[in-house]
C-alpha cells in the first residue's frame, strides 16, 4: 500500500480519493474549500491536510485533480517545497501539454517524477472506479503509478513523453464533440420527420452509427434532460485548450471549432451546467 496525497476533491476527485482509501492506501487530502474535505473525511478513512505542502510531505504519490492551468500551477507552487527524490506527481486535470512539460521539468530538478494523466469517463466513471486514463511521462514512473491508479481506473495507457497524455485527451474531446453534434442532429431530424426515436435508435444502434453517446444519452436528449454528465463549461475549457494546441501544431479542426461555438450558444441559453448532450437544445430552440 502506498502513501498518497490527493489534492482537489471536486466532482471527480472526491470519488477518486475515496477509491484510494478503500483500496487500503494511506491518503491525505486537501481541497480549496475545507467543507468538501471535511465531508470526505466523514465518508472515508484518511487525513485532511491544512495545505498542499502538508498533504504532499512524505507522500510517494501526489495526485492532482483540479480545474484549469492556473489552478494546477497555483497548487503545484504550494506543494513544490515538499517535493522529494523519487516522489511521483500525477496530474489528472485536463490542462495544457505545455504546462505538463513545465511541471515535468520542475519535478525532475528535485529528483521527482511527473505524469500528466487526464481522465475520461465522467462522474459515473469516478463513482464506479472505471475511469480511462491517458498518460504522458517516463515509463518507469508510469509503471510505478499504474497499480495505484488502478484503484479508480479501468484502463491506463502511457501514450508517450510528457504532455502526450494531455494531447490524447484533446483527441478524446475532438471525437466526442463531433459525435454528440451528429447525434443531436440525427435525433432532431427524426423528430422533424415524425419518426419514433426509440425505434430509430433500435434499428441503427447495432450498426456503424453506434456510439457510447447514442447508447447512453439518446433518450435523455429527446426528453430534454441534461443533468447526467460533464458540464458544458468544462467542455468549453477543454475545447479551448484543444484549439490552442491545434494552432500551435497546425492541425485543422473546423468541426471542433464549430461545435465549440455551438456550446457557446448553449451557455447563452443558460445551459452552462448542462451536460454536453445539451447540443440538441439549441436545435430545438431554433425551430
C-alpha positions as CSV (number, residue, x, y, z in Angstrom):
1,X,0.0,0.0,0.0
2,X,1.2,3.5,-0.9
3,X,1.4,6.8,1.0
4,X,-0.6,9.1,-1.2
5,X,-1.9,12.7,-1.3
6,X,-4.9,13.8,-3.2
7,X,-5.4,17.5,-4.0
8,X,-8.7,18.6,-5.3
9,X,-12.0,17.0,-4.2
10,X,-14.3,18.1,-6.9
11,X,-16.9,16.1,-8.8
12,X,-14.2,13.6,-9.9
13,X,-11.5,13.9,-7.3
14,X,-13.8,13.3,-4.3
15,X,-14.6,9.8,-5.5
16,X,-11.1,9.0,-6.8
17,X,-9.6,9.8,-3.5
18,X,-12.2,7.6,-1.9
19,X,-11.3,4.7,-4.0
20,X,-7.6,5.1,-2.9
21,X,-8.7,4.9,0.7
22,X,-11.0,1.9,0.2
23,X,-8.1,0.1,-1.6
24,X,-6.1,0.4,1.6
25,X,-3.7,3.2,0.6
26,X,-2.8,5.9,3.1
27,X,-4.5,9.0,1.9
28,X,-4.0,12.7,2.9
29,X,-6.4,15.0,1.1
30,X,-6.6,18.8,0.6
31,X,-9.3,20.9,-1.0
32,X,-9.6,24.6,-1.6
33,X,-12.9,24.7,0.3
34,X,-12.5,23.0,3.7
35,X,-16.1,21.8,3.9
36,X,-15.6,19.4,1.0
37,X,-12.6,17.9,2.7
38,X,-14.4,17.6,5.9
39,X,-17.2,15.7,4.2
40,X,-14.7,13.4,2.5
41,X,-13.2,12.7,5.9
42,X,-16.6,11.7,7.3
43,X,-17.1,9.2,4.4
44,X,-13.6,7.8,4.1
45,X,-10.6,6.7,6.1
46,X,-7.8,9.3,5.7
47,X,-6.4,12.6,6.8
48,X,-7.3,16.2,5.9
49,X,-4.2,18.5,5.4
50,X,-4.2,22.2,6.0
51,X,-2.4,23.0,2.7
52,X,-1.0,21.2,-0.4
53,X,2.6,21.1,1.0
54,X,1.4,19.4,4.2
55,X,-0.6,16.9,2.2
56,X,2.3,16.1,-0.1
57,X,5.0,15.9,2.6
58,X,6.3,12.4,2.8
59,X,4.0,11.0,0.1
60,X,5.1,8.6,-2.5
61,X,2.4,9.7,-4.9
62,X,0.7,13.1,-5.2
63,X,-2.5,13.2,-7.2
64,X,-4.0,16.5,-8.5
65,X,-7.5,16.8,-9.9
66,X,-8.2,20.5,-10.4
67,X,-9.9,22.8,-12.9
68,X,-7.5,24.5,-15.3
69,X,-3.9,25.5,-15.9
70,X,-3.9,28.4,-13.3
71,X,-5.3,26.1,-10.6
72,X,-2.7,23.5,-11.3
73,X,0.1,26.0,-11.3
74,X,-1.1,27.5,-8.0
75,X,-1.4,24.2,-6.2
76,X,1.9,22.9,-7.6
77,X,3.7,26.1,-6.4
78,X,2.3,25.4,-3.0
79,X,3.3,21.7,-2.8
80,X,6.7,22.2,-4.5
81,X,8.6,22.6,-1.2
82,X,7.5,19.1,-0.3
83,X,8.8,17.5,-3.4
84,X,11.5,14.9,-2.8
85,X,13.6,12.4,-4.7
86,X,11.5,9.5,-6.1
87,X,8.1,11.2,-5.5
88,X,5.7,10.8,-8.3
89,X,3.2,13.6,-9.1
90,X,0.2,12.6,-11.2
91,X,-2.0,15.3,-12.6
92,X,-5.5,14.2,-13.5
93,X,-6.6,17.7,-14.5
94,X,-7.3,18.3,-18.2
95,X,-4.8,21.0,-18.7
96,X,-2.3,22.1,-21.4
97,X,0.5,20.0,-22.7
98,X,2.8,23.0,-22.2
99,X,2.1,23.1,-18.5
100,X,2.7,19.4,-18.2
101,X,6.1,19.7,-19.8
102,X,6.9,22.6,-17.4
103,X,5.9,20.7,-14.3
104,X,7.8,17.6,-15.5
105,X,11.0,19.7,-15.6
106,X,10.3,21.2,-12.2
107,X,9.8,17.8,-10.7
108,X,12.9,16.5,-12.5
109,X,15.0,19.3,-10.9
110,X,14.1,17.8,-7.5
111,X,14.6,14.2,-8.4
112,X,10.9,13.7,-8.6
113,X,8.7,12.5,-11.5
114,X,5.6,14.0,-13.2
115,X,2.9,12.2,-15.1
116,X,0.2,14.1,-17.0
117,X,-2.8,11.8,-16.7
118,X,-6.1,13.4,-17.8
119,X,-9.2,11.2,-17.3
120,X,-12.3,10.3,-19.2
121,X,-15.5,8.6,-18.0
122,X,-17.4,11.3,-16.3
123,X,-18.7,11.4,-12.7
124,X,-20.2,7.9,-13.2
125,X,-16.7,6.6,-14.1
126,X,-15.3,8.2,-11.0
127,X,-18.0,6.8,-8.7
128,X,-17.6,3.3,-10.1
129,X,-13.8,3.4,-10.3
130,X,-13.9,2.8,-14.1
131,X,-12.0,5.8,-15.5
132,X,-9.9,5.8,-18.6
133,X,-6.6,7.5,-18.0
134,X,-4.3,8.8,-20.8
135,X,-0.7,9.3,-19.6
136,X,2.4,11.2,-20.6
137,X,5.8,10.8,-18.9
138,X,8.5,8.3,-18.2
139,X,7.8,4.6,-18.5
140,X,9.3,3.8,-15.1
141,X,7.1,6.4,-13.3
142,X,4.0,5.2,-15.1
143,X,4.8,1.6,-14.2
144,X,5.1,2.6,-10.5
145,X,1.9,4.7,-10.6
146,X,-0.3,2.3,-12.6
147,X,-1.2,-0.2,-9.8
148,X,-2.1,2.7,-7.6
149,X,-4.2,4.4,-10.2
150,X,-6.0,1.1,-10.7
151,X,-8.0,1.9,-7.6
152,X,-10.1,4.3,-9.7
153,X,-9.0,3.5,-13.3
154,X,-10.1,0.6,-15.6
155,X,-7.7,1.4,-18.4
156,X,-4.4,3.3,-18.1
157,X,-2.3,3.9,-21.2
158,X,1.1,5.5,-21.5
159,X,0.8,7.5,-24.7
160,X,4.3,8.9,-24.8
161,X,6.6,11.5,-23.2
162,X,5.5,14.4,-21.0
163,X,2.5,16.2,-22.5
164,X,1.3,13.3,-24.6
165,X,-1.5,12.4,-22.1
166,X,-3.0,15.9,-22.4
167,X,-2.8,15.8,-26.2
168,X,-4.5,12.4,-26.2
169,X,-7.3,14.0,-24.1
170,X,-7.7,16.6,-26.8
171,X,-8.2,13.8,-29.3
172,X,-10.8,12.4,-27.0
173,X,-12.7,15.7,-26.8
174,X,-12.4,16.3,-30.5
175,X,-14.1,13.0,-31.2
176,X,-16.8,13.5,-28.5
177,X,-17.7,16.9,-29.9
178,X,-18.3,15.6,-33.3
179,X,-20.2,12.5,-32.2
180,X,-22.6,14.5,-29.9
181,X,-23.3,17.0,-32.6
182,X,-24.0,14.3,-35.1
183,X,-26.3,12.5,-32.6
184,X,-28.1,15.8,-31.8
185,X,-28.8,16.4,-35.5
186,X,-29.9,12.9,-36.1
187,X,-32.4,12.9,-33.3
188,X,-33.6,16.4,-34.4
189,X,-34.1,15.1,-37.9
190,X,-36.0,12.1,-36.7
191,X,-38.4,14.3,-34.7
192,X,-39.0,16.6,-37.7
193,X,-39.6,13.6,-39.9
194,X,-42.2,12.3,-37.5
195,X,-40.3,9.1,-36.6
196,X,-40.3,7.2,-33.4
197,X,-36.9,7.9,-31.9
198,X,-36.8,4.7,-29.9
199,X,-37.4,2.6,-33.0
200,X,-34.9,4.5,-35.0
201,X,-32.2,4.0,-32.3
202,X,-33.2,0.3,-32.1
203,X,-32.6,0.0,-35.8
204,X,-29.3,1.9,-36.1
205,X,-27.6,1.3,-32.8
206,X,-26.3,-2.1,-33.8
207,X,-24.5,-0.8,-36.9
208,X,-21.9,1.7,-37.9
209,X,-23.7,4.7,-36.2
210,X,-23.5,3.1,-32.8
211,X,-21.6,5.1,-30.0
212,X,-21.5,5.4,-26.3
213,X,-23.3,8.7,-26.6
214,X,-26.1,7.1,-28.6
215,X,-26.4,4.2,-26.2
216,X,-26.4,6.3,-23.0
217,X,-27.7,9.7,-24.0
218,X,-30.3,9.5,-26.8
219,X,-33.3,9.1,-24.5
220,X,-32.4,12.0,-22.2
221,X,-31.6,14.1,-25.2
222,X,-35.0,13.5,-26.7
223,X,-36.6,14.2,-23.2
224,X,-34.6,17.4,-22.8
225,X,-32.8,16.2,-19.6
226,X,-29.3,17.5,-19.4
227,X,-28.2,16.7,-15.8
228,X,-26.3,13.5,-16.5
229,X,-22.6,14.2,-17.0
230,X,-19.8,16.5,-18.0
231,X,-20.8,20.2,-17.9
232,X,-20.7,22.5,-20.9
233,X,-18.5,25.0,-19.1
234,X,-15.8,22.3,-18.6
235,X,-16.2,21.0,-22.2
236,X,-15.6,24.6,-23.5
237,X,-12.5,24.8,-21.3
238,X,-11.2,21.5,-22.8
239,X,-12.0,22.6,-26.3
240,X,-10.2,26.0,-25.7
241,X,-7.1,24.0,-24.7
242,X,-7.5,21.8,-27.8
243,X,-7.9,24.6,-30.2
244,X,-4.9,26.4,-28.8
245,X,-2.9,23.3,-29.2
246,X,-4.1,23.0,-32.8
247,X,-3.0,26.5,-33.5
248,X,0.5,25.6,-32.3
249,X,0.8,22.3,-34.2
250,X,-1.0,23.3,-37.4
251,X,-3.9,20.8,-37.1
252,X,-7.1,21.8,-38.9
253,X,-10.2,21.4,-36.6
254,X,-13.1,23.0,-38.4
255,X,-15.8,20.8,-36.9
256,X,-14.4,21.2,-33.4
257,X,-14.2,24.9,-33.7
258,X,-17.8,25.0,-34.9
259,X,-19.1,22.8,-32.1
260,X,-17.2,24.9,-29.6
261,X,-19.3,27.9,-30.8
262,X,-22.5,25.8,-30.5
263,X,-21.6,25.1,-26.9
264,X,-21.2,28.9,-26.5
265,X,-24.8,29.1,-27.7
266,X,-25.9,26.6,-25.1
267,X,-24.1,28.7,-22.4
268,X,-26.0,31.8,-23.6
269,X,-29.3,29.8,-23.3
270,X,-28.5,29.3,-19.6
271,X,-27.0,25.8,-20.1
272,X,-23.5,26.3,-18.7
273,X,-24.0,23.5,-16.2
274,X,-26.0,21.2,-18.5
275,X,-24.2,18.1,-19.7
276,X,-22.6,18.0,-23.2
277,X,-25.5,16.2,-24.8
278,X,-27.4,19.6,-24.5
279,X,-26.3,20.4,-28.0
280,X,-29.7,19.2,-29.1
281,X,-31.3,22.1,-27.1
282,X,-30.1,24.7,-29.5
283,X,-31.7,22.9,-32.4
284,X,-35.0,22.6,-30.6
285,X,-34.8,26.3,-29.7
286,X,-34.3,27.3,-33.3
287,X,-37.4,25.5,-34.5
